[in-house]
Amino acid sequence: MKKLLYIIAITIFASSCSTLRKSSATVMDVETSITSKNTAELVVSDEKISYTYTPTKADRKAGLKHVEMNAVAAALKENGNADVLVHKNQEVVYRINMFGCKKIKSVTVTGYPANYKNFSLTK
């Protein structure tokens, strides 16, 4: 009787941990290429800007790259709504708590704002 109970218990445990994976899709390689024949002029400002961004808690949870991108976007929006920041430098200030965890306190970005203009299609 004990052997039967052991066999039933092992069968129940083994069957409850198994997963079934079934694939119904097939994958084919498709050769594609994306090209653009557009050109544009980049007009860079002579004035260097500096902007300090203090991230929110949600920004900090998304990671350092996300905070840096938001800092650049805020700097461009604040300084004439430029398209891109040329010769970008950033300085990240961390605050370290008593457990040794780093928390992003602020990000300062500097660079030259630039705008694209005169878009044209080249042949």
Legacy VTK file of the C-alpha trace (Angstrom):
# vtk DataFile Version 3.0
C-alpha trace
ASCII
DATASET POLYDATA
POINTS 123 float
0.000 0.000 0.000
2.844 2.364 0.834
4.457 1.747 -2.543
1.207 2.637 -4.297
0.933 5.906 -2.339
4.562 6.776 -3.186
3.958 6.116 -6.882
0.779 8.243 -6.862
2.530 11.091 -5.008
5.511 11.046 -7.406
3.160 11.002 -10.397
1.204 13.996 -9.074
4.348 16.030 -8.338
5.942 15.185 -11.686
2.844 16.041 -13.694
2.155 19.327 -11.894
5.594 20.765 -12.731
5.601 19.970 -16.427
4.852 22.566 -19.071
3.688 22.094 -22.601
5.158 24.292 -25.301
3.711 24.166 -28.753
4.866 26.335 -31.603
2.428 27.027 -34.381
4.299 29.749 -36.257
7.080 29.431 -38.772
9.796 31.985 -39.354
11.275 32.843 -42.724
14.151 35.178 -43.484
13.050 38.117 -45.586
15.726 40.253 -47.164
14.874 43.936 -46.852
16.781 47.155 -46.870
15.810 50.625 -45.775
17.497 53.512 -47.477
16.887 57.213 -47.456
18.059 59.664 -50.042
17.092 62.734 -48.077
19.642 65.337 -47.121
19.348 68.295 -44.788
21.452 71.114 -43.458
22.301 71.206 -39.785
22.361 74.720 -38.366
24.328 74.731 -35.103
23.989 77.596 -32.648
27.130 79.478 -31.573
25.862 79.676 -28.005
26.543 76.749 -25.680
23.685 75.808 -23.354
23.691 74.120 -19.976
20.631 72.587 -18.333
20.220 70.762 -15.022
17.485 68.151 -14.902
16.115 66.703 -11.668
14.431 63.362 -12.424
11.189 62.184 -10.899
10.921 58.892 -9.048
9.403 57.232 -12.139
12.308 58.488 -14.288
14.871 57.103 -11.867
13.185 53.696 -11.914
13.485 53.592 -15.726
17.282 53.807 -15.547
20.188 56.111 -16.295
19.803 56.117 -20.096
16.162 57.134 -19.769
17.049 59.966 -17.379
19.809 61.201 -19.722
17.445 61.197 -22.727
14.824 63.120 -20.741
17.476 65.629 -19.652
18.508 66.282 -23.265
14.872 66.580 -24.367
14.106 69.055 -21.578
17.229 71.095 -22.386
16.291 71.310 -26.068
12.703 72.254 -25.273
13.790 74.915 -22.784
16.292 76.511 -25.174
14.364 77.223 -28.347
12.948 73.779 -29.132
15.992 72.620 -31.104
16.164 69.265 -32.903
19.456 67.888 -31.609
22.192 68.698 -29.095
25.646 68.766 -30.712
28.842 68.039 -28.752
26.791 66.810 -25.803
28.368 66.348 -22.392
26.551 65.186 -19.318
27.334 65.126 -15.652
25.360 62.857 -13.352
25.181 63.603 -9.624
24.357 60.640 -7.396
23.235 60.523 -3.793
24.350 57.460 -1.859
22.109 56.351 0.989
23.232 54.596 4.183
22.852 51.172 2.524
25.284 52.129 -0.266
22.649 52.357 -3.012
23.156 55.081 -5.611
20.212 57.318 -6.471
20.325 59.799 -9.362
19.960 63.270 -7.899
20.427 65.392 -11.040
21.805 65.366 -14.574
23.462 68.422 -16.130
23.744 68.421 -19.929
25.744 70.913 -21.965
26.112 71.341 -25.696
25.162 73.358 -28.743
21.517 73.243 -29.877
21.029 72.617 -33.585
18.137 72.518 -36.044
17.701 70.720 -39.346
16.574 72.754 -42.362
16.393 72.592 -46.170
15.408 68.982 -46.529
15.845 67.740 -50.084
15.646 64.478 -51.960
18.894 63.517 -53.711
19.009 61.237 -56.704
LINES 1 124
123 0 1 2 3 4 5 6 7 8 9 10 11 12 13 14 15 16 17 18 19 20 21 22 23 24 25 26 27 28 29 30 31 32 33 34 35 36 37 38 39 40 41 42 43 44 45 46 47 48 49 50 51 52 53 54 55 56 57 58 59 60 61 62 63 64 65 66 67 68 69 70 71 72 73 74 75 76 77 78 79 80 81 82 83 84 85 86 87 88 89 90 91 92 93 94 95 96 97 98 99 100 101 102 103 104 105 106 107 108 109 110 111 112 113 114 115 116 117 118 119 120 121 122
